[in-house]
Amino acid sequence: MVYRQSKNLTIMHISTMGREVTTKISRDLVHLKALDYHFTGIVSDGGTGIVGAVNKVFPHIPHQICLAHMHRRIVSMLGKKPKDDRVKKLRILADHVWLIESGEALKWWETELKIWVRRNWWFIHEKRQDTDGRWWYIHKGVRKAARMLTILPEISFTFLTHPTMPKTTNELEAQFGHLGRRWIAHTGLKEERWKGFLKWFVYFYNLEKLAVSKQKKDTKNNTTI
């Protein structure tokens, strides 16, 4: 788990865990509070453990679920090149989320989505019976994608009312490349040694970013026109 402030390249905190567990992530967030960090909002990938931890430690802070993560999940359910015209229309609505930059645009999009759901109600609720007598939704992926799109305005458009909040976690994702390459190069390390490696990696990584930031600031201050 990596924690970082928006527009700040230094890593605030990093921890290791087998899976995203609310109790462990809550412990990380409490640790950050103890370091006297002040949060105006949180952006995450929306994992169950993360949402639970944020609601527990920062219940009154706005929480933006990464729009990129949600969009990728929805597209995977609809398919990259759907053949059915109804699914194509829903895919267009899914892709349109990147164009929404105002409350008015969001309301228009919600109306269009409601129209699609109403017109295709029988399609997304169509079932078939298997040889054991059990009933299954035929268009399970489309049904789930429509449901996720319906809740999207509540969880992934917080940035509209909080302009300084990023709409995605892309800033953070870019840093995972450094960690990923080093993980591949050190897959044989035991867990304790890997934790130690991570601590030193963050230490030197932050030193490098702080030095680059200072250099840019000094260059800017010394520039004359």
N, C-alpha and C positions, 0 to 999 in steps of 0.2 A: 504494500500500500504506500503510495507516494502522495504527499501533501505539499501544495505550492500555492503561493499567492499569485493572483492574476497580474500580468505585466511585470512580474518579478521572476527572473530566471533561477534564483537560488531556491533550493529545496528546503522546506520548513522542517519536514520530518519524514522518516521512512521506516517501515516495519515489515516483518515477514509473517505470513500466516498461510496455512494450508488452503483455507477458503475464507470468504468474507463472512465473518461472524460478528453479530451486533455487539457482543460484550467486548471483543478485542478492538473493534473499531472505536467503540465508546471510550475505551481506555486511551487510545491515541488522541481523540478529540479533547479529553480531559487534560491530557499532557500538554497539548497546544494551548489550552486555556491557562494552564499554570505558567506557561512561558510568556504570558501577558499579550498574546495575540488577540486582536479585536476583529471579529468577523462581522461584515455587513451582509454577507450572503454566501451560499455554498453551491458549487456546481459539481455534480458527480454523474457516474454512469447509471445511477438508479438501481443498483443491486439491492436486494432485500436487506442484507446486513447493513449496508451503508444508510439506507433510508431509516431503518430502525434506530441506528446509532445517532443520526442527526436529529431525529424526532425526540430522542431521549436527552441528549446533551444540549442541543440548540433548538428547542421547540418553537421559538418565536422568530427565528432567522429564516428569511426566504431561501428556498431550496430549488434550484434549477436542475432538472434532469437533462443531461446532455442530448441536444436535438439530433446530433449525428448518430449517437448510439441508437436512439429510438427509430430514426429513419432507416438505418441499416437493418434493424430487426424487422421492421414492417416490409421493406423491400424483399428480404429473404423469404417472407411468407407469401408475397404476391408473385415472386419470380421476376427476373430481370427483363424478360420479354414475354409477358402474358399474351395468350392468344384470344381469350374471351373478351369481347368488347366491354362488358361490365367491369371486368377486372382491370382492363386498360384504363378505364375512366377513374377507377379508384387509385391506380398507380399514379396517374396524373395529379390527383389531389394530394397524394402522399409526397410527390416531388415538389409540389407548390409550397410546402411549408418553408422552403428556403427563401421565398419571396416575401414572406410576411414580416413587415417591419413596423406595424402600427396596430392599435386596437381595432380600428375600423376594418383593416384588411383581415384580421383574425375573425371578426364577426362574419364577414362575407364568406370566408373559408368554412366556418362552422355551419353556416346555412347551406352551402353547397354539399357538405358532407351529410347533413341530415336529409337532404333531398335524395342523395344517392342511397342512403340506408333505407329510406321509406320506399323508394322505387324497387329496390332489390331485396326486400325483406324475405320473400319466399326463396330467393336464390341462396342467401346466406344461412337459411334455416332448413334447407333441403336435406333430407336424411335417407339412408338406405339400411336395409336389414341384412346382417350377415347370416351364415349358415347356422350359427348358434342362437339366432333369434334376437341378437343385440342390435340396437339402432345406433348409427354413427352419422355425424355430419359429413356430407359429401365434400363440401368446400370448407374444410376446417381451417386452412391457412388464411383464406380470404375473410372468413368470419372473425378470426382472431385479429387480423390486421385492421379490420373495420372497428373492432372494439378498442384496439390500442390507439387508433386515430381519434376516436371519440374522447378519450381521456387526455389526449395530448395537450389541449389548451390549458388544462389544470396543472400540468407538471412541467411542460417544456417551453412555456412562453412567459415565464416569470421575468425574463430579461426585458420585456416590453414595459413593465412598470418599474424596473430597476435598471436604468440605462448603463450603469457601470459594470453590470454583471455579464460575463460572456455567455453566449448561447450554447457553447460546446466545451468539451474538455480537451480540445485539439492542442491547446498550448502545452498541456501536461503530457499528452500522448507523444509529442515530438521528443520528449526526454526519454521515453521508454526505449528508444533505439539504442542509446548508450548502454543502458542496463541490460538490454536483451543480448547485445553482442558480448558483453562481459559474462553474462550468465552462461552462454554457449561455451565460452572459453574456459569456464571454471565449473563445469557441471559435476566434476568429481569431488568438489569440496564438501566436507561435512557441514551440517546445518549451522553449528556454532561458528565455524570458520567463515561460512558464507555471510553470517550476520556481521562478523567483524569486518569482512571485506566491504560490505555495504556501508558501514559506518565511515570507513576511511574513504570510500568512493565519494560519498556525499560531502565529506569534509573538504577534499581537494577539488571536487566539482564546484562547490560554493566559492572556494577561494578564487578559482579561475574566473567564475562569472562576476564576482565582486571586482576583480582586477580589471576585467574588460569594461565593466560599467564605469569604474573610476577613470579609466583611460579615455572613454568617450566623453565623459563629463569634463575632464581637463582639456581635451581637444576643443570642445565647444566653447569653454570659457576663454581659451587662448586665441580663438579665431577672431580676426578683425577684418572688417570690410571697408 
